[in-house]
Amino acid sequence: MFESRHISIRIHKSAEAVYAFTQDPESFTKWAAGLASGLTRDGDQWIAHGPDGDVHVKFSEPNAYGILDHWVTLPDGTQLYMPLRVVANGEGSEVVMTLYRPPGMFDDAAFARDAAAVARDLAKLKALVEA
């Protein structure tokens, strides 16, 4: 079992509106720093060009449940599962990302930096969809 952190942000737009924006994998390049270099489609996966080489990303299929999970395969073959949800919160929504810490992958400081990066990404998403 992995250590995890749930990182969330409230957004003053309906869950349907937030999901409509985020369900397109190409929208991730506008707010997720790790994919900001752009995505190239490769069958049912996408390729992002990172500083350590290409990463492969598979996104969940469009659905009616606000599920935006994605799986990132690093250049060394390590696969990271990234659960991401958009849920209704009154007339607005909440976006929640679960960040897992695979054993031996991050020291405490690196895990904290990764969590802070996710929080910045979610803040950027909020700014985009509330604009």
C-alpha positions, 0 to 999 in steps of 0.5 A: 500500500502506498502513502498518498495525499489528496490534493483538491481545489474548489472551483466556482463552475459546475462539475459538468463544465469543469469536466467538459474542459478537462476531459480532452487530453489536450486541455492538460497541456494548458494547466498540468505543468508536467504535460506543458511541452505538448502531447502527441497522440499515439493510438490510445495513448499520448506522448509527452516530451519531458526533460528526462525523455518521452513519457506515455500517458493513457487517459480514462475514456470519457464518462458521466462520472467525472473520472479523469484518471490517467496512467503515466509511463516514465522513460524507465518503464515505471507506471504511475497511476494518477486518480483525478476526479471532478465532483459536484460541490453545490453549484460549483465543483471540487477537483481532487487528485490523489498523489501516490508515493511509490516505495523508494521513488521519492524522499520526503522532500521530493514528495512534498515538492510533487504535492506542491506542483499538483496544487499549482496545477489545480490552481491553474486549472481553476483560473482557466475554467473560472475565467 
